Amino acid sequence: MFIETIASNSKIKLLLILILAGIVISGCVQPRTASKNVTEQKVTKTWTPDGIISDGEYSRNMTMTEVGGSGRSFEVYWKNDAQDLYIAMKAKTLGWIAVGFEPTDWMKDADIVLGYVHDGNVTVQDQYSTGNYGPHVPDTELGGTNDILEYGGRVENGYTIIEFKRMMDTGDKYDKAFVPGQAVPMIWSLSDSNSTEVKHVADGKGVMNLE
């Protein structure tokens, strides 16, 4: 009986270790395979950073929903060529919304673009996260450059929409360099405040597969 108890306890401990390891890995390691929930369409319209996501403006899009927590969703649309990347992000909030590319551990080393609309004025920041849970500050504060070439946005029916353009490879060490066909691990977050000092209320992750 004593030996059986020891064996049983060992199995329980091993199971707990495997479960904890799975939790840690799922939080720290970003997947690099293409997301299955991506919708594709033919680009038929010229990209315009006006805060309006038109049919045919982007070639791909997906909706990501927070697992647990509030269950809130985040939409991202994109298209790219060999030189430039065009992105729109949309979420039901009047606060800031953000995407982060290729974090190495939780938020650490993520190349972040954060935007919000306040009194009709649009703010978009090229940021970088220096730690697992931030802070994420503008690249310019770290000695980098602001590489958002064009941007726009609007608030409509309770949704904030931000559109922006950047080069695939900006040459800035605080920006990730992309290539066509790449599967890019990404994280997202949203806040109910326009203050970048206020923490997000929902977040999640996915993979943006480039053309």
C-alpha positions in Angstrom: 0.0 0.0 0.0 2.8 2.4 0.9 4.6 1.8 -2.4 1.4 2.2 -4.3 0.8 5.6 -2.6 4.3 6.8 -3.4 3.8 5.8 -7.1 0.4 7.5 -7.2 1.8 10.7 -5.7 4.7 10.7 -8.2 2.2 10.4 -11.1 0.2 13.3 -9.7 3.4 15.4 -9.3 4.5 14.6 -12.9 1.0 15.5 -14.2 1.1 18.8 -12.3 4.6 19.6 -13.7 3.4 18.9 -17.3 0.3 21.1 -16.8 2.4 24.0 -15.4 5.0 23.6 -18.2 2.2 23.8 -20.8 0.8 27.0 -19.2 4.3 28.6 -19.2 5.0 27.6 -22.8 1.6 28.8 -24.0 2.2 32.2 -22.4 5.8 32.6 -23.4 6.3 31.0 -26.8 4.4 32.5 -29.7 3.2 30.1 -32.5 4.7 30.6 -35.9 2.2 28.7 -38.0 -0.4 30.6 -40.0 -3.7 31.2 -38.3 -6.6 29.1 -39.5 -9.2 31.9 -39.1 -7.8 34.2 -41.7 -10.2 35.5 -44.4 -8.7 36.4 -47.8 -10.0 38.6 -50.5 -8.8 40.3 -53.6 -7.6 43.9 -53.2 -9.7 46.1 -55.4 -9.4 49.5 -53.8 -6.6 51.9 -53.0 -5.5 52.0 -49.4 -6.5 55.2 -47.6 -5.8 55.9 -44.0 -9.1 57.4 -43.1 -10.4 55.1 -40.4 -12.8 53.4 -42.8 -12.1 49.7 -43.6 -13.6 49.3 -47.1 -14.3 46.0 -48.9 -11.3 45.3 -51.1 -8.9 47.6 -49.2 -7.1 44.8 -47.5 -6.2 41.3 -48.7 -6.5 39.5 -45.3 -8.2 39.8 -42.0 -9.0 37.9 -38.8 -10.9 38.4 -35.6 -9.2 37.3 -32.3 -11.2 36.8 -29.1 -9.7 37.0 -25.6 -9.7 33.6 -24.0 -11.3 33.9 -20.6 -11.6 37.3 -18.9 -13.9 39.7 -20.7 -14.1 37.7 -23.9 -13.7 40.9 -25.9 -12.6 40.7 -29.6 -10.0 42.5 -31.7 -10.0 42.7 -35.5 -6.9 43.1 -37.7 -6.8 43.7 -41.4 -3.6 43.8 -43.5 -2.0 43.7 -46.9 1.7 43.9 -48.0 4.1 44.0 -50.8 7.8 43.6 -50.8 8.3 47.1 -49.4 5.4 48.2 -47.3 2.9 46.8 -44.8 -0.6 48.2 -44.4 -2.7 47.4 -41.3 -6.0 48.3 -39.8 -7.0 47.4 -36.3 -10.5 47.6 -34.8 -12.1 47.0 -31.4 -15.2 47.9 -29.5 -13.7 50.6 -27.2 -13.3 54.3 -26.9 -9.8 53.9 -25.6 -6.5 52.9 -27.1 -5.9 49.7 -29.2 -2.6 48.1 -30.0 -0.8 45.3 -31.8 2.6 43.9 -31.0 4.8 41.9 -33.3 7.2 39.0 -32.4 7.4 39.2 -28.6 10.1 36.9 -27.2 8.5 36.4 -23.7 5.0 37.6 -23.0 5.3 41.3 -24.1 9.1 41.5 -24.0 10.8 42.8 -27.2 7.4 43.3 -28.9 7.4 45.8 -31.7 4.2 47.7 -30.8 1.9 50.1 -32.7 -0.6 51.8 -30.4 -3.3 54.2 -31.5 -6.4 56.1 -30.2 -8.8 58.8 -31.2 -9.6 61.7 -28.8 -11.9 64.6 -29.8 -11.4 63.7 -33.4 -7.7 63.8 -33.2 -5.8 60.6 -34.0 -2.6 59.5 -32.2 -0.5 56.6 -33.3 2.8 55.6 -31.6 5.6 53.4 -32.8 6.5 51.6 -29.5 8.7 48.9 -28.1 8.3 46.8 -25.0 11.4 46.4 -22.9 10.0 44.0 -20.3 7.7 41.0 -20.0 4.8 43.3 -18.9 6.1 46.6 -20.2 6.8 49.3 -20.1 6.2 49.9 -23.8 7.4 53.4 -24.8 7.9 55.2 -28.1 11.0 54.0 -30.1 12.2 57.6 -30.0 12.6 57.5 -26.2 15.0 54.5 -26.6 17.1 56.0 -29.4 15.1 54.6 -32.2 12.9 56.3 -34.8 9.2 56.8 -35.5 8.6 54.6 -38.6 4.9 55.1 -39.0 4.7 56.5 -42.5 1.0 57.3 -42.7 -2.0 56.8 -40.3 -5.6 57.7 -39.7 -8.5 56.6 -37.6 -12.0 57.3 -36.3 -14.5 56.3 -33.6 -17.8 54.9 -35.0 -20.7 53.1 -33.3 -18.5 52.5 -30.2 -15.6 51.1 -32.2 -12.1 52.6 -32.5 -10.5 52.0 -35.9 -6.8 52.8 -36.5 -5.0 52.4 -39.9 -1.3 52.7 -40.5 1.5 52.1 -43.0 5.1 51.2 -42.3 8.0 49.7 -44.3 8.4 45.9 -44.1 12.0 46.5 -43.0 12.4 49.9 -41.4 16.1 49.5 -40.5 15.3 50.5 -36.9 16.5 48.0 -34.3 13.3 48.6 -32.3 11.1 47.5 -35.3 10.8 43.9 -36.5 11.9 43.2 -40.1 9.4 41.4 -42.2 9.6 39.5 -45.4 6.8 38.4 -47.8 5.3 35.0 -46.9 6.4 35.2 -43.3 4.1 34.0 -40.4 4.4 36.8 -37.8 3.5 36.0 -34.2 1.5 38.9 -32.8 -0.2 40.1 -29.6 -3.0 42.6 -29.2 -4.6 44.6 -26.4 -7.2 47.3 -25.8 -8.0 49.8 -23.1 -11.1 51.7 -22.1 -8.9 54.8 -21.6 -7.0 57.0 -24.0 -4.2 57.3 -21.5 -1.2 55.1 -22.4 -0.5 55.0 -18.6 -3.7 53.0 -18.1 -3.3 49.2 -18.4 -5.2 47.2 -21.0 -8.5 45.5 -20.1 -8.3 42.7 -22.7 -5.6 41.0 -24.7 -4.8 38.0 -26.8 -2.5 36.7 -29.5 -2.5 35.3 -33.0 -0.4 34.9 -36.2 -0.4 37.3 -39.1 0.6 35.5 -42.2 2.0 37.9 -44.8 1.5 37.6 -48.6 
